[in-house]
């Protein structure tokens, strides 16, 4: 009988091995299943994690988030009115150039940059004078990226402020205006500017100190500045300093070289006063209206007419001293800056429509304007220049209040001396640019008209020895004018 068929040894050995492998595979299958389950769980977590990177607006609005802080709102409110100013200027670049050499190697073109703030929707922008000084072609980049040009309208180099007009066809958003009269050391502030060319750079800090005086050189100094800890860099000049409400409270102007977190801004009340005077002088060189005006003590008080020339169109058209201007054309007038800006849109020869409040009633008048014929020798400013040899401007009420607070005095007003004629009575008595003239011969000098009235007074026309009072570096000083007879006075 044939033996039963047997599995070969190999087959025989393979059979138990196969059973072992099956058991191993079964165990491995469990492990693989567990790993797969873990990987599946991880993948699900990854999917869920990836889902969180989808835009938050799909599930919630950012305005519902605590991330939208007062700082965010302040920046958002003010940013559309901040512009980037840039251009090229020619400077002497070598010692030979500084010595006056005429070879071309003494000069070079440098790129300048700074920031500006829109204060009128027609494109009027304030900035620092040093930003636009000697720049032939001022280029402007608006908040929406539009690039255009601008022209210099008026400037006050000593105070480092300038007004430029952007060439634009549509109206621009304007900066919300606050006040610098109630600032507090320690309150939060925000700066926006073109730092190192990075447009609309925002930095935050606090007000470190108030009423800082920072001398620069013989022809320029900064007075009564705000000191801040917010980061200010080249290119920030002329940009806004904001409070936490997004209102401009200052114009950033300078940093302390070599120091950290020490920067300065011109208070907005001072800026408004200086810019208003600049615009008034610009308008006076273009237009003759026969009017002199004065702003009220608060915003919203409008502008009051203080003098109407008897021979002017304004007198013939019915304007009277004491009338309050509340509107120029369709533009409401809350203060002197509003009035001055509104006058910029009027050309010589045009009718000037005014809304006038008189006796509690508002009436509409149209006043004719004419081309300015130059300086009127009989104007109050020319009288002061001819008789005692000074040019001056009224000290703003907010500045006078700060001066009184620092000196503990009750002065009601004064004239800031802007020029002194060599050889004049003022020069002989040592009066300097920057002095504040308080009064002469017992009469107050709160305005140039006050000063002219004093000099025209019969008691003064014979050339008496007249006592005057000035403030210089927070000290009250006095002296005596030896006035020449008015018949001998000449213009210069």
C-alpha positions as CSV (number, residue, x, y, z in Angstrom):
1,X,0.0,0.0,0.0
2,X,1.2,3.3,-0.9
3,X,1.9,5.5,2.1
4,X,-0.5,8.3,2.5
5,X,0.5,11.5,0.9
6,X,2.4,13.6,3.4
7,X,3.2,17.2,3.3
8,X,6.7,17.9,2.6
9,X,8.7,19.1,5.6
10,X,8.7,22.5,4.3
11,X,5.0,22.4,3.9
12,X,4.7,20.8,7.3
13,X,7.0,23.5,8.8
14,X,5.0,26.2,7.1
15,X,1.7,25.3,8.5
16,X,2.4,26.3,12.1
17,X,4.4,29.4,10.9
18,X,1.3,30.4,8.9
19,X,-0.8,30.2,12.0
20,X,1.7,32.4,13.8
21,X,1.7,34.9,11.1
22,X,-2.1,35.0,11.1
23,X,-2.0,35.6,14.8
24,X,0.6,38.3,14.2
25,X,-1.4,39.8,11.4
26,X,-4.5,39.8,13.5
27,X,-2.6,41.6,16.2
28,X,-1.1,43.9,13.6
29,X,-4.5,44.5,12.2
30,X,-5.7,45.7,15.6
31,X,-2.7,48.0,15.8
32,X,-3.2,49.3,12.3
33,X,-6.9,49.9,13.2
34,X,-5.9,51.8,16.3
35,X,-3.4,53.8,14.4
36,X,-5.9,54.5,11.7
37,X,-8.4,55.6,14.2
38,X,-5.9,57.9,15.8
39,X,-4.9,59.3,12.4
40,X,-8.5,59.7,11.6
41,X,-9.0,61.6,14.9
42,X,-6.0,63.7,14.2
43,X,-7.2,64.4,10.6
44,X,-10.6,65.5,12.0
45,X,-8.8,67.8,14.5
46,X,-6.7,69.2,11.6
47,X,-9.9,69.8,9.5
48,X,-11.5,71.5,12.5
49,X,-8.3,73.5,13.0
50,X,-8.2,74.5,9.3
51,X,-11.8,75.6,9.5
52,X,-10.8,78.2,12.2
53,X,-8.6,79.9,9.5
54,X,-11.6,80.8,7.5
55,X,-12.6,84.5,7.6
56,X,-14.1,85.4,10.9
57,X,-16.9,87.3,9.2
58,X,-18.4,84.0,8.1
59,X,-19.3,83.4,11.7
60,X,-19.1,86.7,13.5
61,X,-18.5,90.4,12.8
62,X,-15.3,92.0,14.0
63,X,-17.3,94.8,15.5
64,X,-18.6,92.3,18.0
65,X,-15.1,91.6,19.2
66,X,-13.2,93.2,22.1
67,X,-10.4,93.8,19.6
68,X,-12.1,96.9,18.3
69,X,-10.7,99.2,21.0
70,X,-11.0,103.0,21.3
71,X,-7.5,103.2,19.7
72,X,-8.7,101.3,16.6
73,X,-11.8,103.6,16.3
74,X,-9.6,106.7,16.7
75,X,-7.2,105.7,14.0
76,X,-10.1,104.7,11.7
77,X,-11.8,108.1,12.3
78,X,-8.8,110.2,11.5
79,X,-6.8,108.3,8.9
80,X,-8.8,109.3,5.8
81,X,-7.7,113.0,6.4
82,X,-4.0,112.2,6.6
83,X,-1.9,112.6,3.5
84,X,1.7,111.9,2.5
85,X,3.8,114.8,1.2
86,X,7.0,114.2,-0.7
87,X,9.3,115.9,-3.2
88,X,12.8,116.9,-3.9
89,X,14.8,119.9,-2.8
90,X,18.3,121.2,-3.6
91,X,20.8,121.4,-0.7
92,X,24.5,122.3,-0.4
93,X,26.3,119.0,0.2
94,X,30.0,120.0,0.7
95,X,32.0,122.3,2.7
96,X,32.8,124.3,-0.4
97,X,29.1,124.5,-1.1
98,X,28.4,125.8,2.4
99,X,31.1,128.4,1.9
100,X,29.3,129.7,-1.2
101,X,31.1,127.9,-4.0
102,X,29.3,128.1,-7.3
103,X,30.5,124.8,-8.8
104,X,27.8,122.2,-9.3
105,X,29.5,119.8,-7.0
106,X,28.4,121.9,-4.0
107,X,24.7,121.0,-4.4
108,X,22.7,117.8,-4.4
109,X,19.1,116.7,-4.8
110,X,17.6,115.1,-1.7
111,X,14.2,113.4,-1.3
112,X,12.0,115.0,1.4
113,X,9.0,113.4,2.9
114,X,6.5,114.4,5.5
115,X,2.8,114.3,6.5
116,X,-0.1,116.6,6.2
117,X,-3.6,117.0,7.6
118,X,-6.7,118.0,5.5
119,X,-8.5,120.8,7.3
120,X,-10.9,121.9,4.4
121,X,-12.7,119.5,2.0
122,X,-11.5,121.6,-1.0
123,X,-8.0,120.2,-0.3
124,X,-6.3,122.7,2.0
125,X,-3.7,120.9,4.1
126,X,-1.6,122.0,7.0
127,X,1.9,120.6,7.6
128,X,5.3,121.7,8.9
129,X,7.1,124.4,6.9
130,X,10.3,122.4,6.9
131,X,8.5,119.6,5.0
132,X,7.7,121.8,2.0
133,X,10.6,124.4,2.3
134,X,12.3,124.8,-1.1
135,X,10.4,121.9,-2.7
136,X,9.6,122.9,-6.3
137,X,7.0,120.2,-6.9
138,X,5.1,119.1,-3.9
139,X,3.7,115.6,-4.5
140,X,0.8,114.3,-2.4
141,X,-0.5,110.8,-1.9
142,X,-4.0,110.7,-0.5
143,X,-5.3,108.1,1.9
144,X,-6.9,106.2,-1.0
145,X,-3.6,106.0,-2.9
146,X,-4.3,108.8,-5.4
147,X,-1.2,110.7,-6.2
148,X,-1.4,114.4,-7.2
149,X,0.4,117.7,-6.6
150,X,0.0,120.7,-4.3
151,X,1.0,124.4,-4.2
152,X,2.2,126.4,-1.2
153,X,-0.4,129.0,-0.2
154,X,1.0,130.5,3.0
155,X,3.8,129.8,5.5
156,X,5.1,130.9,8.8
157,X,8.8,129.7,9.0
158,X,9.4,130.9,12.6
159,X,6.5,128.7,13.8
160,X,7.3,125.9,11.3
161,X,3.8,125.8,9.8
162,X,2.5,125.9,6.2
163,X,-0.7,125.7,4.3
164,X,-0.8,123.9,0.9
165,X,-3.6,123.4,-1.6
166,X,-4.0,119.9,-3.1
167,X,-5.0,119.8,-6.7
168,X,-8.1,117.6,-6.5
169,X,-11.5,117.5,-8.2
170,X,-13.5,115.8,-5.4
171,X,-14.0,116.8,-1.8
172,X,-11.6,115.3,0.8
173,X,-12.5,114.1,4.3
174,X,-11.3,116.5,7.0
175,X,-9.7,115.8,10.3
176,X,-11.9,116.0,13.4
177,X,-10.7,118.9,15.5
178,X,-10.2,118.8,19.2
179,X,-8.7,121.3,21.6
180,X,-5.4,121.5,23.4
181,X,-6.7,123.7,26.2
182,X,-7.7,120.7,28.5
183,X,-4.9,118.2,27.9
184,X,-3.8,116.1,30.8
185,X,-0.3,114.6,31.4
186,X,-0.7,110.9,31.2
187,X,-3.6,110.7,28.7
188,X,-3.3,108.4,25.7
189,X,-2.3,109.9,22.4
190,X,-1.8,108.5,18.9
191,X,0.4,109.7,16.1
192,X,-0.1,109.0,12.4
193,X,2.5,109.7,9.8
194,X,4.8,108.8,6.9
195,X,7.5,107.3,9.1
196,X,10.6,106.5,6.9
197,X,8.2,106.4,3.9
198,X,5.9,103.8,5.5
199,X,2.6,105.7,5.0
200,X,0.0,105.9,7.6
201,X,2.2,104.4,10.3
202,X,0.4,104.6,13.7
203,X,2.1,104.8,17.1
204,X,0.7,105.2,20.5
205,X,2.0,106.7,23.8
206,X,1.0,109.2,26.4
207,X,1.4,112.9,27.0
208,X,4.6,113.1,29.0
209,X,4.6,116.9,29.7
210,X,3.0,120.1,28.6
211,X,4.2,123.7,27.9
212,X,7.7,122.7,26.7
213,X,9.8,125.4,25.0
214,X,12.3,124.0,22.5
215,X,14.8,126.5,20.9
216,X,16.2,125.6,17.5
217,X,18.3,128.5,16.3
218,X,18.3,132.3,16.1
219,X,15.4,132.4,13.6
220,X,13.2,129.5,14.9
221,X,12.0,128.3,18.2
222,X,9.1,126.2,19.3
223,X,7.0,127.4,22.2
224,X,4.5,125.7,24.5
225,X,4.8,122.3,22.9
226,X,3.2,119.0,23.9
227,X,5.8,116.4,24.9
228,X,4.8,112.8,24.0
229,X,6.1,109.3,24.3
230,X,4.6,108.0,21.0
231,X,7.1,107.0,18.4
232,X,8.0,109.8,16.0
233,X,10.4,109.3,13.1
234,X,11.6,111.1,10.0
235,X,8.5,111.6,7.8
236,X,6.1,112.0,10.7
237,X,6.6,115.8,10.6
238,X,3.3,117.6,10.0
239,X,1.2,114.6,10.9
240,X,-1.6,114.6,13.5
241,X,-1.4,113.9,17.2
242,X,-4.7,112.5,18.2
243,X,-6.6,112.0,21.4
244,X,-8.4,108.8,22.1
245,X,-11.5,110.1,20.4
246,X,-9.7,110.5,17.1
247,X,-9.6,114.3,17.3
248,X,-6.4,116.2,16.3
249,X,-4.9,117.9,19.4
250,X,-1.5,118.7,17.9
251,X,0.8,118.6,14.9
252,X,3.9,116.4,15.3
253,X,7.0,118.5,14.7
254,X,10.3,117.3,16.4
255,X,12.1,114.6,18.3
256,X,14.9,114.9,20.9
257,X,18.0,113.6,19.1
258,X,19.7,110.7,21.0
259,X,16.7,110.1,23.3
260,X,14.0,107.5,23.2
261,X,10.3,108.3,23.5
262,X,10.8,112.1,23.7
263,X,8.9,113.8,20.9
264,X,7.0,117.1,20.5
265,X,3.9,118.4,18.9
266,X,2.5,121.9,18.4
267,X,-0.8,122.3,20.3
268,X,-3.8,122.5,17.9
269,X,-5.1,125.7,19.4
270,X,-1.8,127.4,18.6
271,X,-1.8,125.8,15.1
272,X,-5.3,127.2,14.4
273,X,-4.4,130.6,15.6
274,X,-1.2,130.8,13.5
275,X,-2.8,129.2,10.4
276,X,-5.8,131.6,10.6
277,X,-3.4,134.6,10.7
278,X,-1.5,133.2,7.7
279,X,-4.7,132.8,5.7
280,X,-5.9,136.3,6.7
281,X,-2.7,137.8,5.5
282,X,-2.9,135.9,2.2
283,X,-6.5,137.0,1.7
284,X,-5.6,140.6,2.5
285,X,-3.1,140.6,-0.3
286,X,-5.7,139.4,-2.8
287,X,-9.0,141.0,-1.7
288,X,-10.2,144.3,-0.4
289,X,-13.5,144.0,1.5
290,X,-13.2,146.9,3.9
291,X,-13.9,144.6,6.8
292,X,-12.1,143.8,10.0
293,X,-13.4,140.9,12.1
294,X,-12.9,139.2,15.4
295,X,-13.7,135.7,16.5
296,X,-15.7,134.8,19.6
297,X,-14.2,133.2,22.7
298,X,-15.7,129.8,21.8
299,X,-16.2,127.7,18.8
300,X,-19.7,128.3,17.5
301,X,-19.6,132.0,18.3
302,X,-19.1,132.9,14.6
303,X,-17.1,136.0,13.6
304,X,-18.1,139.5,14.6
305,X,-17.4,142.5,12.4
306,X,-15.5,145.1,14.3
307,X,-14.8,147.7,11.7
308,X,-16.3,148.6,8.3
309,X,-14.4,151.1,6.2
310,X,-16.8,154.1,5.4
311,X,-15.7,154.1,1.7
312,X,-15.9,150.3,1.2
313,X,-18.5,148.3,-0.7
314,X,-19.3,146.6,2.6
315,X,-20.5,149.9,4.1
316,X,-22.6,150.6,1.0
317,X,-24.0,147.1,1.1
318,X,-25.3,147.6,4.6
319,X,-22.8,145.8,6.9
320,X,-22.3,147.3,10.3
321,X,-19.8,146.8,13.2
322,X,-21.3,144.3,15.6
323,X,-22.9,142.2,12.9
324,X,-22.1,138.5,13.4
325,X,-21.1,136.5,10.3
326,X,-22.6,133.0,10.6
327,X,-22.3,131.9,6.9
328,X,-20.2,132.6,3.8
329,X,-22.0,131.4,0.8
330,X,-23.2,127.9,1.8
331,X,-20.4,127.4,4.3
332,X,-21.3,127.8,8.0
333,X,-18.9,129.9,10.1
334,X,-18.2,128.8,13.7
335,X,-14.9,130.6,14.2
336,X,-12.3,132.7,12.6
337,X,-10.6,129.8,10.8
338,X,-13.9,128.9,9.2
339,X,-14.3,132.5,8.0
340,X,-10.7,132.7,6.7
341,X,-11.0,129.4,4.8
342,X,-14.3,130.4,3.3
343,X,-12.8,133.6,2.0
344,X,-10.2,131.6,0.1
345,X,-12.9,130.6,-2.4
346,X,-13.7,134.2,-3.2
347,X,-11.9,136.0,-6.1
348,X,-11.6,139.7,-6.5
349,X,-14.6,141.2,-8.2
350,X,-17.0,138.5,-7.1
351,X,-20.0,139.1,-4.9
352,X,-19.5,137.7,-1.4
353,X,-22.8,136.3,-0.1
354,X,-22.9,136.5,3.7
355,X,-25.3,135.3,6.3
356,X,-25.4,138.0,9.0
357,X,-27.0,137.8,12.4
358,X,-28.2,141.2,13.7
359,X,-30.4,141.8,16.7
360,X,-31.3,138.1,16.9
361,X,-32.3,137.9,13.2
362,X,-30.4,136.3,10.3
363,X,-30.3,138.3,7.1
364,X,-28.7,137.7,3.7
365,X,-26.3,140.3,2.2
366,X,-24.1,140.2,-0.8
367,X,-20.9,142.3,-0.6
368,X,-18.8,143.3,-3.5
369,X,-15.1,142.6,-3.4
370,X,-12.2,144.3,-5.3
371,X,-8.6,143.6,-6.0
372,X,-6.3,144.6,-3.1
373,X,-4.2,147.6,-4.1
374,X,-1.4,146.8,-1.6
375,X,-0.8,148.1,1.8
376,X,-2.9,150.9,3.0
377,X,-0.8,153.6,4.5
378,X,-3.7,154.6,6.8
379,X,-4.3,151.0,8.1
380,X,-3.8,150.3,11.8
381,X,-0.8,148.1,11.1
382,X,0.9,150.8,9.0
383,X,0.2,153.4,11.7
384,X,2.0,151.2,14.2
385,X,4.9,150.7,11.8
386,X,5.2,154.4,11.1
387,X,4.9,155.8,14.6
388,X,6.7,153.3,16.9
389,X,8.1,150.8,14.4
390,X,6.5,147.5,15.1
391,X,4.4,144.9,13.4
392,X,2.2,142.8,15.6
393,X,-0.6,140.4,15.8
394,X,-3.1,139.7,18.6
395,X,-2.3,137.0,21.1
396,X,-5.0,134.4,20.9
397,X,-7.3,134.0,23.9
398,X,-6.2,130.5,24.7
399,X,-2.5,131.5,24.5
400,X,-3.2,134.5,26.8
401,X,-5.0,132.2,29.2
402,X,-2.0,129.9,29.4
403,X,0.3,132.9,29.8
404,X,-1.8,134.2,32.7
405,X,-1.9,130.8,34.3
406,X,1.8,130.5,34.2
407,X,2.5,134.1,35.4
408,X,-0.5,134.3,37.7
409,X,-1.6,137.5,36.1
410,X,-5.0,138.9,34.9
411,X,-4.0,140.4,31.5
412,X,-6.9,140.5,29.2
413,X,-4.9,140.6,25.9
414,X,-1.8,141.7,24.1
415,X,0.0,142.1,20.8
416,X,2.7,139.6,19.8
417,X,5.6,141.6,18.2
418,X,6.5,140.1,14.8
419,X,8.9,142.8,13.4
420,X,10.8,145.8,14.7
421,X,11.9,148.6,12.4
422,X,15.6,149.5,12.9
423,X,16.0,153.0,14.3
424,X,12.4,153.2,15.4
425,X,11.2,154.2,18.9
426,X,10.5,150.5,19.6
427,X,14.1,149.5,18.6
428,X,15.6,152.3,20.7
429,X,13.7,151.0,23.7
430,X,14.9,147.5,23.1
431,X,11.6,145.9,22.1
432,X,12.3,142.6,20.4
433,X,10.4,140.2,18.2
434,X,8.6,137.8,20.5
435,X,7.7,140.4,23.1
436,X,4.0,140.8,24.0
437,X,2.9,144.5,24.2
438,X,0.3,144.8,26.9
439,X,-0.5,148.5,26.8
440,X,0.7,152.1,26.3
441,X,0.0,155.2,28.4
442,X,-2.6,153.3,30.5
443,X,-4.5,151.9,27.6
444,X,-4.7,148.2,26.7
445,X,-3.3,147.0,23.4
446,X,-5.4,143.8,22.8
447,X,-5.6,144.4,19.0
448,X,-3.8,146.3,16.3
449,X,-6.8,148.6,16.1
450,X,-6.4,149.3,19.8
451,X,-2.8,150.2,19.2
452,X,-3.6,152.5,16.2
453,X,-6.4,154.2,18.2
454,X,-3.9,154.9,21.0
455,X,-1.4,156.3,18.6
456,X,-4.1,158.4,16.9
457,X,-5.4,159.8,20.2
458,X,-5.1,163.6,20.6
459,X,-3.2,163.1,23.9
460,X,-0.6,161.1,22.0
461,X,-0.2,163.1,18.8
462,X,2.1,165.7,20.4
463,X,4.8,163.1,21.1
464,X,4.7,162.6,24.9
465,X,6.9,160.3,26.9
466,X,4.5,157.3,26.9
467,X,5.0,154.4,29.3
468,X,4.5,150.9,27.8
469,X,4.4,147.4,29.3
470,X,5.6,144.2,27.7
471,X,5.9,140.5,28.6
472,X,9.2,138.8,27.8
473,X,10.0,135.3,28.9
474,X,7.2,135.3,31.5
475,X,8.3,138.6,33.0
476,X,6.4,141.9,32.9
477,X,8.7,144.8,31.9
478,X,8.1,148.5,31.2
479,X,9.8,151.3,29.4
480,X,9.0,154.7,27.8
481,X,8.5,155.6,24.2
482,X,9.7,159.1,23.2
483,X,7.3,159.4,20.4
484,X,8.0,161.8,17.5
485,X,5.3,164.2,16.4
486,X,2.9,162.5,14.0
487,X,3.6,165.2,11.4
488,X,7.2,164.0,11.3
489,X,6.3,160.3,11.1
490,X,7.1,158.6,7.8
491,X,6.4,155.1,6.4
492,X,9.2,152.6,5.7
